[in-house]
Structure formats: C-alpha cells, structure tokens
Amino acid sequence: MSRKGDLKRKIAESEREIEELERKRGRSQSALLEAIINAQTPNPTDVEYFKVYTSLIEVERKNMQKLRDELAKL
C-alpha cells in the first residue's frame, strides 16, 4: 500500500477514535453538569473519567495532527 493511502487510513481511524472517546466523555460530562446544576458535589468517579477521556482525546488529536502534517509533506 502506498504511504499516502496508509496515512489517510490512519487519519480516518484517528478521527473515529476521537469521536468514540468524545461520546464516552459525554456521559461523564452529563453527570458532572447535572451535579453542578443541582448544586451537588460531583461523583469523583465521573470527574476521573472526564479527565482521563479528555487526556486521551488530546493525545489522539496530537497524533492525528502529526499524521496530517506528514501527509501534507508528501
């Protein structure tokens, strides 16, 4: 397979991974928002999930940008 095709495939996979992580983060985000609206202390587990998924999303976005930069150089 060509290098360009391989990079495009990896970029598409990265985009799908980000979408999936954002969906998962959305669940904890909803729980956090509900706690804030109800003037309650958020569940520590929800806070931790939100932080973890946010970190994973940031890492995946950096990876995707690196792939896009590499593709642009070809």
QUIKAJO-V75166 format. One record per pair of residues at least 6 apart in sequence whose ideal C-beta (glycine too) atoms are under 8 Angstrom apart, sorted by the first residue. I is the first residue (numbers start at 1). GAP is how many residues later the second one is. D is the distance in Angstrom with one decimal. If there is no record, write none. Layout:
I|GAP|D, I|GAP|D
This chain:
3|71|6.4, 4|67|6.6, 4|70|5.6, 7|60|5.6, 7|63|6.1, 7|64|4.4, 7|67|7.4, 8|63|6.9, 10|57|5.4, 11|53|6.0, 11|56|5.1, 11|57|6.2, 11|60|7.0, 14|46|5.8, 14|49|6.0, 14|50|4.0, 14|53|6.5, 15|49|6.8, 17|43|5.4, 18|39|5.9, 18|42|5.2, 18|43|6.4, 18|46|7.1, 21|32|5.4, 21|35|5.3, 21|36|4.9, 21|39|6.6, 22|31|7.8, 22|35|6.4, 24|25|7.7, 24|29|5.4, 25|24|7.5, 25|25|6.1, 25|28|3.6, 25|29|6.2, 25|32|6.8, 27|22|7.6, 28|18|4.5, 28|19|7.6, 28|21|4.0, 28|22|4.3, 28|25|6.9, 29|21|6.0, 31|11|7.1, 31|12|6.4, 31|15|4.3, 32|10|4.9, 32|14|5.5, 32|15|6.7, 32|18|6.0, 35|6|6.7, 35|7|4.1, 35|8|7.0, 35|11|7.6, 36|6|7.1
